[in-house]
Amino acid sequence: MTEFVLVRHGETEWHADNRYAGRSDVALTERGLRQADALAEWASRAGLDAVVTSGLSRARRTAAPTVRAAGLVVQVDERLVEVDYGDGDGRTREEMHKEFPEALAAFLARPASCPFPHGESGHDAVARAMPLNVPLAMNPRSRRPLARASAGEDRDGMAHVPVHHLEARLETPRVAVAPSLRAAARAFGDDGMDAYLADVVGLADAELPAYVDGLRADRLEDSPRPRGLVPATHLWWVAGVEYLGRVHLRHRLTPALWEVGGHLGYHVVPPHRRRGHATAMLAETLPFAAALGIDELLVTCDVDNEASRRVIEANGGELEDRRGVKLRFWVPTSASG
């Protein structure tokens, strides 16, 4: 069996401003060069059989220490080149919000099928890159090839790849997905399935429509709710009718939420973790927050939850402070600026 190891290029000069780096040949920063060296340390003992990269200099420069450490010769294949962001290339979200707000909102909601103006869709990018897997997999000497992609930014520059899931989407709750949610709650009730999800465990099929209606109505100010709770938009992360996770977007902050709860709660079903779902979910939540007039989301996580911290920072979150066991971040929405 052939094992593919996918990694990202190191930090680029556009990283600090969160600019979309597509086909533009942006150089690595000093930190990005250090990340490439750190990757090479891992590669020296990883047992790689091949290293393939796009022709962009940020990808080739990241791969260079790795091929030296692994004793290999880099293979350049333009099918791995970054998605063409079209008119979005080199721009920040704030700049795009001023230039083409409707196209930006469509991209954030459906990045796989709604490219920036004059850009390439995610579906087309995958169709371009996927055929590369066949010759690599069929090569008997390539049992563990490394593919160095030029696809966005990664905080640590190592072998972590927040893959975009073309089939997954963020949507308001619907009855067709509710049985999958119930099954997940029953199977993983002891793993972060909070009271919000525990409510569905004992429901019969006939009770699911009312449950879904209640979630959808929670966004309304006059909907009944326990004292101290605020209106919230409930969103499900789904693939077809399979429930993968959820977002709980609170419309305003109470004093308690200001301290530790924040605007947002989210959860990914255990079998679907570590696949980039949480990062993609938060990214697709930002337009919903913007539509509510929220310029910045307060998002919190436990101090020892490194995975959640990476999710928040990957979406532009800036650490404000620590309060007790919680870190507090502010994440700009597309309405910012």
N, C-alpha and C positions, 0 to 999 in steps of 0.2 A: 504494500500500500504506500502511495506517495503522500507525504505530509507537506503541506504548503505553510510557510511562515510569512505572514504579511506584516510589514512595518511601515511606519511613516517617515518622511524626511524630517530633519531637525528644524528647529525654530528659524523663521526667516525674518527679514527686516520689516516685513509688513505685520508681523505677529502682534507687536505692541498696540497697534491701532486697530487690530481685528479687521484688516482689509482682506477681501476675498482674493486669494492668489490662484488664478487659473493658469492660462497659458503664458502669462508674463514670467520671465525668467528672473525670479527674485533670489537674491543671494542669502546664504545662511548668516545668522549673527554669530558672535563668538560663542554664545550659549549653544547655538545649533551645532557648531563644530565640536564642542565638548560632548554633546549628545551623540554625535556620530562616533566619537572615540569610545564612549561608554558602550554603544552598541557593538563595536568591534571586540570589546572585552568579552561580551556574551558570545559573539560569533566564533571566537577562537576555540570554544569548547562545545559548540552546538552541533557539530557534525553536519554542516551544510554541504550540499553537493552542487549547488548552482546559485548564482546571484543574478537576478534580472531587474532592470530598472528602466524608467523612461529616460528620454534624452534631456530633460530639464536639469540644469546645473545643480539645483538644490537636491534633487534625487541622486544624481551621480556623485556629488560631493559627500552626501551622507553614506553612500554605499562604498566609497573608496577605502576607508579604513577596514571595513568588513571583508572586502575581497582580499586585502593584504593579510589580514589575520587568519582567514580561512584558506589561504593559498589557492585562490580561484581567480578567474578572469571574468570581469563583469560583462554581462550580455545586455545590450540596449534594445528595447522593444517599445516602439512608440504607441503600442496599444495600451500601455500602462500610463500614458500621459494624463495629466489632470483634466477634469471636466472643463470644458470651455464655458466660462461664465459670461461670455458675451459682454454686454454693456455693464455687467456687474463687476467685471475684472478690475481689481485695483481700488474698488470703492468699499466704504464701510456701509453697514446697514443704515446708519443715519443719512449718509449721502444718497443712498438709493431710495430711501423713504421720501426725499425731496424730489428726486428725478423721476422715479416711476413707482409710486407707492402701491398701486394695484398689482403690478407684476411682482413686487417684493412680497406682498401678502400672499399671493398665490404660490410663490416659491417656498415660503416658510411653511405653508400648510401642506403642499404637495411637491416636495423637491424632486421626486423621481419623475414626475410627469409635467411639471410647470417650470421650464427653464427661464432664466433671465432673458430679456430681449436680445435676440441674435445669438443666444447661447445654445448649449447642448443639454438635452434632458438626461436625467440619471439613468433612465431606461436605455438610452442610446449609448451612454458611457459603458454600462455593463455589457451590452451586446458587443461593443468593441473589444472589451478586455477579456471576456470569458473564453474566447477561443484560444487564448494563450495557454490556458491550463492543459489543453489536450497534448501538445507536443512535450510539455514538461512532464506530465504524468506518464507518458508513454516511453520516455527516455529511461532505460534501465539504470543509468548512472545517476539519475536525479531522483533520489528517494526523499530528499528533504531540501527542495529549492526555496530560496528566499526571494520574494517579490518586493522590490522597493518602489512603492507607489508615490506619485506626486499628488496626493488627494487630501488637501486641507492641512490643518495644523493639529499637532498632538502635544500635550503638555510635557510629557517626559521623553518623547523622541525614541522610546524603546519599542518593544514588540507588542505594544498595546494598540489595537486598531478599533476605534469606534465605528463599526460597519454600519452604513445606512441600510435600513431594511425596506426594500422596495414594496413589499406587500403590506407592511404595517402602516396604520394610519390612526390619527387621533380624532375621535368623534364623540358626539353626545350619546348617552346610553340608549340602546335599543333592545327590544325584547328578544330579537333573534340571537343576540350575544349572551343574554342573561343565563341560559343553561350552562354555558362554558364558564362564566364567572362563578356560578354556584359550585360547579365541579372543582374549580381551583380553590375556592374557599374551603370546601370539604377536605381536599387532599392536603392542603398546606396551611391549615388553621393555626398551627403553632409557629409559623414562620412569617411574622410581620403582617398577617392578615388582621387588621385592626377591627374595631367595632363596626366601622363603616361596611366592611365586607362580611363580618360575622353575622350581620342581620339576615343575609341571604341563605345561610347554610340550611336552615330548616324549612325553607319555603317550598311549597308544591308548585308544579308548573302553572296552575291556574292563578297563583298569587304573584307570579313574576311581572305581569304587566303593571300591576299597581305599584310594585317596588320600583320599577323603572320610571313610572310617572312621578313618583315621589322624589327621585333623584333629579329629574329634569326640572321639577317645580322648585327645587331648593334655591335656584338662582333668583327667585322672586322675593321681594322685600316682605310681602305680607304672608308668605308661606309659614305655617306653624313649624317651630323648631324649639329645642330646649333652650332655656334661658342661658345667655352668655355666648351662644353661637351666632354666627353672622351668615348672610346669604353667600352661597358658593355655587360655582359652576363645576359640575362633575363631568369629567371626560374619560373615555375609555380608549386604551391603546389596543387595537385589534388587528388581526389578519383574517379577512373574510368574516367568519362568525366565531373565531377563536379569540377568547379574552387573554391578553398578554400582560396587561397592567392598567393602572389608572392614575389620574391626576385629580386632586381636590383643590380648586382655585378659589380661595376666599376673597371676597370683594373688598373687604376693608379689614383694618387691624384694630383689635381691642388692645388694652394695655397688656394683657397676658400674651397675645399673639405677637405684639411688638417685642416682647422680651425673648421668647423662645420658640413660638409656633410658626410665625411668619405667614406669608400669603399662601404658601404651597405645601401640600402633602402629596407624595407619590409613592407608588409601589409597583414592582415588577414581579411577576410570578417566578418562583425560584428556577424552574428549568430554562427560563429565557434570560437569565441574568448573564452579565459579562459578555453581551453581544451588542452593546451600544444602544439598547432600547431606551434606557433612562436618559441618556444624552439627547437622543432624537425626540423623546417625549417632551422634555423641557423646552427644546428649541421650538417645537410646534405649539407649545402653550403660550409663548410670548405674544403672538398676534391676538389671542383671546384676551390676554391681560391688557394689551393696548386698546382693544375695543371697549374695555371697561373704564378707560381713562387712567389706568395705572402706568405711570412712567417707569417705575422701578419696582421689581418684585423683591420682597424680603424673603430669602430662602435660608433655612437653617439646617445644620446637621451636627451630629455628635462629633466631638473633637477627635475621636479615634476612628471615624468612618471615612477612611481615605477615598473609597470608591465614590461616595456621595460628593465629597469635596471636588474630585476630578470632574464629575458631572456638572456641578455648579460652575466651576471655573471654565470649563469648555464652552459654556454659554455666556461668557463674559462677566461672571460674578466676581465682585470685588469684596474682599474681606473687610468688614468694618471693625468687629471686635469679638471677643469671647465673653460669654456670660454663663458662668457655671460650667456645665458640660457641653454647652452648645456654642458653635461658631455661627456668626451672623453675616450673611453675604447680601449684597444688593446687585440684582441682575437687571440691566436695562432692557426694556421692551422696544419694539419697533416704533413706539410713539416717542421715545426719548430723543432729545436734541431738536 
